[in-house]
Amino acid sequence: MSSHDIVQRGLYLEEFEVGARYLHRPGRTATETDNVLFTTLTMNTQGLHLDAAFAETQEPFRQRLMNSMWTLSTMVGASVAQLTQGTLVAQLGLGDIAFPHPLFAGDTLYTESVIVESRGSTSRPGQGIVTLAHTGRNQDDVVVATATRTVLVHRLPDADGGTR
């Protein structure tokens, strides 16, 4: 690599600013294929995802719903390139997960993340803990999913190549 090469990466602990809001773009348009593939890969046989005739008889939506775990996974995935690519040590947990409105095939999921907390780890030198609040909205700006995610990330490398 030359000194002019720029490698896309996530943020080191010291680069996370509490309160900063990241808008992850582009959005991701959900398809019927996404829904069927994800649902069957994860052995979720829920008719509301797989059976159009059944879903049409179910109130209040009368159509198949996108698998909520697809929505959650895609929402988290949308944040990776901007926030944790190459700087993540581990995902520590997910919490406060909610799906206030369904997502349907043909809807576009737009994700944003707000930095809630950032601190050095007391037990792992060179690493720190960051809490992110993810929000997913559809193309009409309706919130379809929210989640809090806690991650362990690397601190900025020292000039000598180590970590502080």
Contact map, one row per residue, 1 for C-alpha under 8 A:
11101000000000000000000000000000000000000000000000000000000000000000000000000000000000000000000000000000000000000000000000000000000000000000000000000000000000000000
11111000000000000000000000000000000000000000000000000000000000000000000000000000000000000000000000000000000000000000000000000000000000000000000000000000000000000000
11111000000000000000000000000000000000000000000000000000000000000000000000000000000000000000000000000000000000000000000000000000000000000000000000000000000000000000
01111100000000000000000000000000000000000000000000000000000000000000000000000000000000000000000000000000000000000000000000000000000000000000000000000000000000000000
11111110000000000000000000000000000000000000000000000000000000000000000000000000000000000000000000000000000000000000000000000000000000000000000000000000000000000000
00011111000000000000000000000000000000000000000000000000000000000000000000000000000000000000000000000000000000000000000000000000000000000000000000000000000000000000
00001111100000000000000000000000000000000000000000000000000000000000000000000000000000000000000000000000000000000000000000000000000000000000000000000000000000000000
00000111110000000000000000000000000000000000000000000000000000000000000000000000100010000000000000000000000000000000000000000000000000000000000000000000000000000000
00000011111000000000000000000000000000000000000000000000000000000000000000000000111111100000000000000000000000000000000000000000000000000000000000000000000000000000
00000001111100000000000000000000000000000000000000000000000000000000000000000001111111110000000000000000000000000000000000000000000000000000000000000000000000000000
00000000111111110000000000000000000000000000000000000000000000000000000000000000011110100000000000000000000000000000000000000000000000000000000000000000000000000000
00000000011111110000000000000000000000000000000000000000000000000000000000000000000000100000000000000000000000000000000000000000000000000000000000000000111100000000
00000000001111110000000000000000000000000000000000000000000000000000000000000000000000000000000000000000000000000000011100000011110000000000000000000000111100000000
00000000001111111000000000000000000000000000000000000000000000000000000000000000000000000000000000000000000000000000000000000000000000000000000000000000001100000000
00000000001111111000000000000000000000000000000000000000000000000000000000000000000000000000000000000000000000000000000000000000000000000000000000000000000000000000
00000000001111111101000000000000000000000000000000000000000000000000000000000000000000000000000000000000000000000010010000000000010000000000000000000000000000000000
00000000000001111111000000000000000000000000000000000000000000000000000000000000000000000000000000000000000000000010010000000000000000000000000000000000000000000000
00000000000000011111000000000000000000000000000000000000000000000000000000000000000000000000000000000000000000000111110000000000000000000000000000000000000000000000
00000000000000001111100000000000000000000000000000000000000000000000000000000000000000000000000000000000000000000111000000000000000000000000000000000000000000000000
00000000000000011111110000000000000000000000000000000000000000000000000000000000000000000000000000000000000000000110000000000000000000000000000000000000000000000000
00000000000000000011111000000000000000000000000000000000000000000000000000000000000000000000000000000000000000011110000000000000000000000000000000000000000000000000
00000000000000000001111100000000000000000000000000000000000000000000000000000000000000000000000000000000000000011100000000000000000000000000000000000000000000000000
00000000000000000000111110000000000000000000000000000000000000000000000000000000000000000000000000000000000000111000000000000000000000000000000000000000000000000000
00000000000000000000011111100000000000000000000000000000000000000000000000000110010000000000000000000000000001111000000000000000000000000000000000000000000000000000
00000000000000000000001111100000000000000000000000000000000000000000000000000100000000000000000000000000000001100000000000000000000000000000000000000000000000000000
00000000000000000000000111110000000000000000000000000000000000000000000000000000000000000000000000000000000001000000000000000000000000000000000000000000000000000000
00000000000000000000000111111000000000000000000000000000000000000000000000000000000000000000000000000000000111100000000000000000000000000000000000000000000000000000
00000000000000000000000001111100000000000000000000000000000000000000000000000000000000000000000000000000000111000000000000000000000000000000000000000000000000000000
00000000000000000000000000111110000000000000000000000000000000000000000000000000000000000000000000000000111110000000000000000000000000000000000000000000000000000000
00000000000000000000000000011111011000000000000000000000000000000100000000000000000000000000000000000001111110000000000000000000000000000000000000000000000000000000
00000000000000000000000000001111111000000000000000000000000000000000000000000000000000000000000000000000110000000000000000000000000000000000000000000000000000000000
00000000000000000000000000000111111100000000000000000000000000000000000000000000000000000000000000000000110000000000000000000000000000000000000000000000000000000000
00000000000000000000000000000011111110000000000000000000000000000000000000000000000000000000000000000000000000000000000000000000000000000000000000000000000000000000
00000000000000000000000000000111111111000000000000000000000000000000000000000000000000000000000000000000000000000000000000000000000000000000000000000000000000000000
00000000000000000000000000000111111111100000000011000000000000000110010000000000000000000000000000000000100000000000000000000000000000000000000000000000000000000000
00000000000000000000000000000001111111110000000011000000000000000000000000000000000000000000000000000000000000000000000000000000000000000000000000000000000000000000
00000000000000000000000000000000111111111000000000000000000000000000000000000000000000000000000000000000000000000000000000000000000000000000000000000000000000000000
00000000000000000000000000000000011111111100000000000000000000000010010000000000000000000000000000000000000000000000000000000000000000000000000000000000000000000000
00000000000000000000000000000000001111111111100011000000000000000010000000000000000000000000000000000000000000000000000000000000000000000000000000000000000000000000
00000000000000000000000000000000000111111111100000000000000000000000000000000000000000000000000000000000000000000000000000000000000000000000000000000000000000000000
00000000000000000000000000000000000011111111000000000000000000000000000000000000000000000000000000000000000000000000000000000000000000000000000000000000000000000000
00000000000000000000000000000000000001111111000000000000000000000000000000000000000000000000000000000000000000000000000000000000000000000000000000000000000000000000
00000000000000000000000000000000000000111111100000000000000000000000000000000000000000000000000000000000000000000000000000000000000000000000000000000000000000000000
00000000000000000000000000000000000000111111110000000000000000000000000000000000000000000000000000000000000000000000000000000000000000000000000000000000000000000000
00000000000000000000000000000000000000110011111011000000000000000000000000000000000000000000000000000000000000000000000000000000000000000000000000000000000000000000
00000000000000000000000000000000000000000001111111000000000000000000000000000000000000000000000000000000000000000000000000000000000000000000000000000000000000000000
00000000000000000000000000000000000000000000111111110110000000000000000000000000000000000000000000000000000000000000000000000000000000000000000000000000000000000000
00000000000000000000000000000000000000000000011111110110000000111000000000000000000000000000000000000000000000000000000000000000000000000000000000000000000000000000
00000000000000000000000000000000001100100000111111110010000000011110000000000000000000000000000000000000000000000000000000000000000000000000000000000000000000000000
00000000000000000000000000000000001100100000111111110000000000010000000000000000000000000000000000000000000000000000000000000000000000000000000000000000000000000000
00000000000000000000000000000000000000000000001111111110000000010000000000000000000000000000000000000000000000000000000000000000000000000000000000000000000000000000
00000000000000000000000000000000000000000000001111111111000000110000000000000000000000000000000000000000000000000000000000000000000000000000000000000000000000000000
00000000000000000000000000000000000000000000000000111111100000000000000000000000000000000000000000000000000000000000000000000000000000000000000000000000000000000000
00000000000000000000000000000000000000000000001100111111110000000000000000000000000000000000000000000000000000000000000000000000000000000000000000000000000000000000
00000000000000000000000000000000000000000000001110111111110001110000000000000000000000000000000000000000000000000000000000000000000000000000000000000000000000000000
00000000000000000000000000000000000000000000000000011111110011110000000000000000000000000000000000000000000000000000000000000000000000000000000000000000000000000000
00000000000000000000000000000000000000000000000000001111111001000000000000000000000000000000000000000000000000000000000000000000000000000000000000000000000000000000
00000000000000000000000000000000000000000000000000000111111111100000000000000000000000000000000000000000000000000000000000000000000000000000000000000000000000000000
00000000000000000000000000000000000000000000000000000000111111000000000000000000000000000000000000000000000000000000000000000000000000000000000000000000000000000000
00000000000000000000000000000000000000000000000000000000011111000000000000000000000000000000000000000000000000000000000000000000000000000000000000000000000000000000
00000000000000000000000000000000000000000000000000000001011111110000000000000000000000000000000000000000000000000000000000000000000000000000000000000000000000000000
00000000000000000000000000000000000000000000000000000011111111110000000000000000000000000000000000000000000000000000000000000000000000000000000000000000000000000000
00000000000000000000000000000000000000000000000100010011010011111000000000000000000000000000000000000000000000000000000000000000000000000000000000000000000000000000
00000000000000000000000000000000000000000000000111110011000011111100000000000000000000000000000000000001100000000000000000000000000000000000000000000000000000000000
00000000000000000000000000000000000000000000000110000000000000111110000000000000000000000000000000000111100000000000000000000000000000000000000000000000000000000000
00000000000000000000000000000100001000000000000010000000000000011111011000000000000000000000000000000111100000000000000000000000000000000000000000000000000000000000
00000000000000000000000000000000001001100000000010000000000000001111111000000000000000000000000000000000000000000000000000000000000000000000000000000000000000000000
00000000000000000000000000000000000000000000000000000000000000000111111100000000000000000000000000100110000000000000000000000000000000000000000000000000000000000000
00000000000000000000000000000000000000000000000000000000000000000011111110000000000000000000000000000000000000000000000000000000000000000000000000000000000000000000
00000000000000000000000000000000001001000000000000000000000000000111111111000000000000000000000000000000000000000000000000000000000000000000000000000000000000000000
00000000000000000000000000000000000000000000000000000000000000000111111111100000000000000000000000000010000010000000000000000000000000000000000010000000000000000000
00000000000000000000000000000000000000000000000000000000000000000001111111110000000000000000000000000000000000000000000000000000000000000000000010100000000000000000
00000000000000000000000000000000000000000000000000000000000000000000111111111000000000000000000000000000000000000000000000000000000000000000000000000000000000000000
00000000000000000000000000000000000000000000000000000000000000000000011111111100000000000000000000000000000000000000000000000000000000000000000000000000000000000000
00000000000000000000000000000000000000000000000000000000000000000000001111111110000000000000000000000000000011100000000000000000000001110000000000000000000000000000
00000000000000000000000000000000000000000000000000000000000000000000000111111111000000000000000000000000000000000000000000000000000001000000000000000000000000000000
00000000000000000000000000000000000000000000000000000000000000000000000011111111000000000000000000000000000000000000000000000000000000000000000000000000000000000000
00000000000000000000000110000000000000000000000000000000000000000000000001111111100000000000000000000000000000100000000000000000000000000000000000000000000000000000
00000000000000000000000100000000000000000000000000000000000000000000000000111111111100000000000000000000000000111000000000000000000000000000000000000000000000000000
00000000010000000000000000000000000000000000000000000000000000000000000000011111111110000000000000000000000000000000000000000000000000000000000000000000000000000000
00000001110000000000000000000000000000000000000000000000000000000000000000000111111110000000000000000000000000000000000000000000000000000000000000000000000000000000
00000000111000000000000100000000000000000000000000000000000000000000000000000011111110000000000000000000000000000000000000000000000000000000000000000000000000000000
00000000111000000000000000000000000000000000000000000000000000000000000000000011111110000000000000000000000000000000000000000000000000000000000000000000000000000000
00000000111000000000000000000000000000000000000000000000000000000000000000000011111111110000000000000000000000000000000000000000000000000000000000000000100000000000
00000001111000000000000000000000000000000000000000000000000000000000000000000001111111110000000000000000000000000000000000000000000000000000000000000000000000000000
00000000110000000000000000000000000000000000000000000000000000000000000000000000000111110000000000000000000000000000000000000000000000000000000000000000000000000000
00000000111100000000000000000000000000000000000000000000000000000000000000000000000111111000000000000000000000000000000000000000000000000000000000000000110000000000
00000000010000000000000000000000000000000000000000000000000000000000000000000000000111111110000000000000000000000000000000000000000000000000000000000011110000000000
00000000000000000000000000000000000000000000000000000000000000000000000000000000000000111110000000000000000000000000000000000000000000000000000000000011110000000000
00000000000000000000000000000000000000000000000000000000000000000000000000000000000000011111000000000000000000000000000000000000000000000000000000000011100000000000
00000000000000000000000000000000000000000000000000000000000000000000000000000000000000011111100000000000000000000000000000000000000000000000000000001111000000000000
00000000000000000000000000000000000000000000000000000000000000000000000000000000000000000111110000000000000000000000000000000000000000000000000000001111000000000000
00000000000000000000000000000000000000000000000000000000000000000000000000000000000000000011111000000000000000000000000000000000000000000000000000001110000000000000
00000000000000000000000000000000000000000000000000000000000000000000000000000000000000000001111110000000000000000000000000000000000000000000000000111100000000000000
00000000000000000000000000000000000000000000000000000000000000000000000000000000000000000000111110000000000000000000000000000000000000000000000000111000000000000000
00000000000000000000000000000000000000000000000000000000000000000000000000000000000000000000011111000000000000000000000000000000000000000000000001110000000000000000
00000000000000000000000000000000000000000000000000000000000000000000000000000000000000000000011111100000000000000000000000000000000000000000000011110000000000000000
00000000000000000000000000000000000000000000000000000000000000000000000000000000000000000000000111110000000000000000000000000000000000000000000011100000000000000000
00000000000000000000000000000000000000000000000000000000000000000001000000000000000000000000000011111100000000000000000000000000000000000000000111000000000000000000
00000000000000000000000000000000000000000000000000000000000000000000000000000000000000000000000001111100000000000000000000000000000000000000001110000000000000000000
00000000000000000000000000000000000000000000000000000000000000000000000000000000000000000000000000111110000000000000000000000000000000000000011110000000000000000000
00000000000000000000000000000000000000000000000000000000000000001101000000000000000000000000000000111111000000000000000000000000000000000000000100000000000000000000
00000000000000000000000000000000000000000000000000000000000000001101001000000000000000000000000000001111101000000000000000000000000000000100000100000000000000000000
00000000000000000000000000000100000000000000000000000000000000011100000000000000000000000000000000000111111000000000000000000000000000000000000000000000000000000000
00000000000000000000000000001111001000000000000000000000000000011100000000000000000000000000000000000011111000000000000000000000000000000000000000000000000000000000
00000000000000000000000000001111000000000000000000000000000000000000000000000000000000000000000000000001111100000000000000000000000000000000000000000000000000000000
00000000000000000000000000001100000000000000000000000000000000000000000000000000000000000000000000000011111110000000000000000000000000000110000000000000000000000000
00000000000000000000000000111100000000000000000000000000000000000000000000000000000000000000000000000000011111000000000000000000000000000110000000000000000000000000
00000000000000000000000000111100000000000000000000000000000000000000001000100000000000000000000000000000001111100000000000000000000000011110000000000000000000000000
00000000000000000000000111110000000000000000000000000000000000000000000000100000000000000000000000000000000111110000000000000000000000011110000000000000000000000000
00000000000000000000001110100000000000000000000000000000000000000000000000100110000000000000000000000000000011111000000000000000000001111000000000000000000000000000
00000000000000000000111100000000000000000000000000000000000000000000000000000010000000000000000000000000000001111100000000000000000001110000000000000000000000000000
00000000000000000000111100000000000000000000000000000000000000000000000000000010000000000000000000000000000000111110000000000000000111100000000000000000000000000000
00000000000000000111110000000000000000000000000000000000000000000000000000000000000000000000000000000000000000011111000000000000000111000000000000000000000000000000
00000000000000011111100000000000000000000000000000000000000000000000000000000000000000000000000000000000000000001111110000000000011110000000000000000000000000000000
00000000000000000110000000000000000000000000000000000000000000000000000000000000000000000000000000000000000000000111110000000000011110000000000000000000000000000000
00000000000000000100000000000000000000000000000000000000000000000000000000000000000000000000000000000000000000000011111000000000111100000000000000000000000000000000
00000000000010011100000000000000000000000000000000000000000000000000000000000000000000000000000000000000000000000011111100000001111000000000000000000000000000000000
00000000000010000000000000000000000000000000000000000000000000000000000000000000000000000000000000000000000000000000111110000001110000000000000000000000000000000000
00000000000010000000000000000000000000000000000000000000000000000000000000000000000000000000000000000000000000000000011111001011100000000000000000000000000000000000
00000000000000000000000000000000000000000000000000000000000000000000000000000000000000000000000000000000000000000000001111111111100000000000000000000000000000000000
00000000000000000000000000000000000000000000000000000000000000000000000000000000000000000000000000000000000000000000000111111000000000000000000000000000000000000000
00000000000000000000000000000000000000000000000000000000000000000000000000000000000000000000000000000000000000000000000011111000000000000000000000000000000000000000
00000000000000000000000000000000000000000000000000000000000000000000000000000000000000000000000000000000000000000000000011111111000000000000000000000000000000000000
00000000000000000000000000000000000000000000000000000000000000000000000000000000000000000000000000000000000000000000000111111110000000000000000000000000000000000001
00000000000000000000000000000000000000000000000000000000000000000000000000000000000000000000000000000000000000000000000010011111000000000000000000000000011100000011
00000000000010000000000000000000000000000000000000000000000000000000000000000000000000000000000000000000000000000000000110011111100000000000000000000001111000000000
00000000000010000000000000000000000000000000000000000000000000000000000000000000000000000000000000000000000000000000011110010111110000000000000000000001111000000000
00000000000010000000000000000000000000000000000000000000000000000000000000000000000000000000000000000000000000000000111110000011111000000000000000000111100000000000
00000000000010010000000000000000000000000000000000000000000000000000000000000000000000000000000000000000000000000011111000000001111100000000000000000111100000000000
00000000000000000000000000000000000000000000000000000000000000000000000000000000000000000000000000000000000000000011110000000000111110000000000000011110000000000000
00000000000000000000000000000000000000000000000000000000000000000000000000000000000000000000000000000000000000001111100000000000011111000000000000011100000000000000
00000000000000000000000000000000000000000000000000000000000000000000000000000000000000000000000000000000000000001111000000000000001111100000000001111000000000000000
00000000000000000000000000000000000000000000000000000000000000000000000000110000000000000000000000000000000000111100000000000000000111110000000001111000000000000000
00000000000000000000000000000000000000000000000000000000000000000000000000100000000000000000000000000000000000111000000000000000000011111000001111100000000000000000
00000000000000000000000000000000000000000000000000000000000000000000000000100000000000000000000000000000000011110000000000000000000001111100001111000000000000000000
00000000000000000000000000000000000000000000000000000000000000000000000000000000000000000000000000000000000011100000000000000000000000111111111110000000000000000000
00000000000000000000000000000000000000000000000000000000000000000000000000000000000000000000000000000010001111000000000000000000000000011111111100000000000000000000
00000000000000000000000000000000000000000000000000000000000000000000000000000000000000000000000000000000001111000000000000000000000000001111110000000000000000000000
00000000000000000000000000000000000000000000000000000000000000000000000000000000000000000000000000000000000000000000000000000000000000001111110000000000000000000000
00000000000000000000000000000000000000000000000000000000000000000000000000000000000000000000000000000000000000000000000000000000000000001111111000000000000000000000
00000000000000000000000000000000000000000000000000000000000000000000000000000000000000000000000000001000000000000000000000000000000000001111111100000000000000000000
00000000000000000000000000000000000000000000000000000000000000000000000000000000000000000000000000011000000000000000000000000000000000111100111111000000000000000000
00000000000000000000000000000000000000000000000000000000000000000000000000000000000000000000000000111110000000000000000000000000000000111100011111000000000000000000
00000000000000000000000000000000000000000000000000000000000000000000001100000000000000000000000011111000000000000000000000000000000000111000001111100000000000000000
00000000000000000000000000000000000000000000000000000000000000000000000000000000000000000000000111100000000000000000000000000000000011110000001111110000000000000000
00000000000000000000000000000000000000000000000000000000000000000000000100000000000000000000011111000000000000000000000000000000000011100000000011111000000000000000
00000000000000000000000000000000000000000000000000000000000000000000000000000000000000000000011110000000000000000000000000000000001111000000000001111100000000000000
00000000000000000000000000000000000000000000000000000000000000000000000000000000000000000011111000000000000000000000000000000000001111000000000000111110000000000000
00000000000000000000000000000000000000000000000000000000000000000000000000000000000000000011110000000000000000000000000000000000111100000000000000011111000000000000
00000000000000000000000000000000000000000000000000000000000000000000000000000000000000011111100000000000000000000000000000000000111000000000000000001111100000000000
00000000000000000000000000000000000000000000000000000000000000000000000000000000000000011111000000000000000000000000000000000011110000000000000000000111110000000000
00000000000110000000000000000000000000000000000000000000000000000000000000000000000100111100000000000000000000000000000000000011110000000000000000000011111000000000
00000000000110000000000000000000000000000000000000000000000000000000000000000000000000111000000000000000000000000000000000000111000000000000000000000001111100000010
00000000000111000000000000000000000000000000000000000000000000000000000000000000000000000000000000000000000000000000000000000111000000000000000000000000111110000011
00000000000111000000000000000000000000000000000000000000000000000000000000000000000000000000000000000000000000000000000000000100000000000000000000000000011111000011
00000000000000000000000000000000000000000000000000000000000000000000000000000000000000000000000000000000000000000000000000000000000000000000000000000000001111111111
00000000000000000000000000000000000000000000000000000000000000000000000000000000000000000000000000000000000000000000000000000000000000000000000000000000000111111111
00000000000000000000000000000000000000000000000000000000000000000000000000000000000000000000000000000000000000000000000000000000000000000000000000000000000011111100
00000000000000000000000000000000000000000000000000000000000000000000000000000000000000000000000000000000000000000000000000000000000000000000000000000000000011111100
00000000000000000000000000000000000000000000000000000000000000000000000000000000000000000000000000000000000000000000000000000000000000000000000000000000000011111110
00000000000000000000000000000000000000000000000000000000000000000000000000000000000000000000000000000000000000000000000000000000000000000000000000000000000011111111
00000000000000000000000000000000000000000000000000000000000000000000000000000000000000000000000000000000000000000000000000000100000000000000000000000000011111001111
00000000000000000000000000000000000000000000000000000000000000000000000000000000000000000000000000000000000000000000000000001100000000000000000000000000001111000111
